[in-house]
Amino acid sequence: MVTVFGLGFVGLTTALGFAHLGYKVYGIDVDHQRRETLQNGKLPFLEPQMEDELKHHLNKNFIITEDIEQAVSDSEYIFYCVGTPYGKEGSADLTYLFSAIDTTIAAIKDERYRILITKSTIPPSTTAEKIYPYVQGKGQVAQHIGIANNPEFLREGHCWDDFIHADRIVLGCNDTVSEKMLKKLYEPMGIPIYCVSYTTSEFIKYLSNTLLATMISYSNEMSHIADTIGGIDVADAFHILHMDKRWNHCDMTSYVYPGCGYGGYCLPKDTCALFAQSVAKGFEPPILKHVIETNQNRAKIVAEKIIQGQHRDDVIGILGLSFKPGSDDVRDSAAYKVIKELQNLGYNKIVAFDPAAMQEFRRAYPDINIQYLSSAEEVYNCSNIVAMITAWDSFLELAATKMEKTIDCRYALSRSI
């Protein structure tokens, strides 16, 4: 049996994924409203396929519970999928993770062997230097506890498919019992499993996300250079770049393409956390530092592009508030940063529409004073200029008919090669 702490994108996907494999899974979350939403068979976020899976497994293989002692008592595997947000100077805040570990250990009343598995993204060396010693310091109970980490590689908007059809499973273990148990847990998936050290496992996750962040920032810097030089069709240049046989047919083209900067939860958090961890260990990585700076500066560059030829009394329309299409996630949203820059430049007449993220954007950014409209058409009707910040498919056809009024910040309307 499995217990999952934290029922956000990663935790709910993990819980339902194991339920789909036939395991009994307990789901625990401290957020009462989230628990209530899930108990009603609804998702608290936008994620294709997941609501059908939730309804199928709810109160069968998947039990949402507040009875932590019962869940821990029944389970051999305890997964932690809690938030590890930005802490001081970009480092990962582990408060929620250690709180969940404390709650687990307090609930253990027998000598059954259990594995505590961190699926939350944590900086390299965290398990070896912080989690393992912390659990070992809990006394006799630690003799019956294995420690492991198991990074996730889920893309928002594709979480279910990325779990069920993962290309690899990475396990960070330091004892054979935990390794064998975790291999047995994942064996029915028929996916390659790689068992490595604690720190190697953690590093693989950051290696993946910081590479993506670097490619996005590189592409944005190149598009800025192209605009500075002039006479360059940026979209054509990148589409032809993608034809290079050295890409070996891998689907990295969405990252090596300019836009408004990377956002969401993982790339900003993980890039800053790895930078902070490296600095704490004595090395300030210059490339990673400039990747972060390039991303931070991107919103100002985009805002300045939008206002070229505009007056401060003009109405500026914003299409898209989520950090990417197919998601209602607005964490580190480019739209927020661009709107703030526009307002800093004195452009305060701003209207906006997003097909999924309006309510979440309004809740997350109460400092933003803009007018939320009911459709993309209404944005065009009310605005002097319209900036497409998130390239939802539903925007593209309309925007293509109004090119003279559109600033395509994602180069989504430019012709493909």
Secondary structure, 3 states (H helix, E strand, C coil): CEEEECCCHHHHHHHHHHHHCCCCEEEECCCHHHHHHHHCCCCCCCCCCHHHHHHHHECCCEEECCCHHHHHHHCCEEEECCCCCECHHHCECCHHHHHHHHHHHHHCCCCCCEEEEECCCCCCCHHHHHHHHHHHCCHHHHHHEEEEECCCCCCCCCHHHHHHCCCCEEEEECCHHHHHHHHHHHHHHCCCEEEECHHHHHHHHHHHHHHHHHHHHHHHHHHHHHHHHCCCCHHHHHHHHCCCHHHCCCCCCCCCCCCCCCCCCHHHHHHHHHHHHHHHCCCCCHHHHHHHHHHHHHHHHHHHHHCCCCCCCCCEEEECCCCCCCCCCCCCCHHHHHHHHHHHCCCCCEEEECCCCHHHHHHHCCCCCCEECCCHHHHHHHCCEEEECCCCHHHHHHHHCCHHHEEECCCCCCCCC
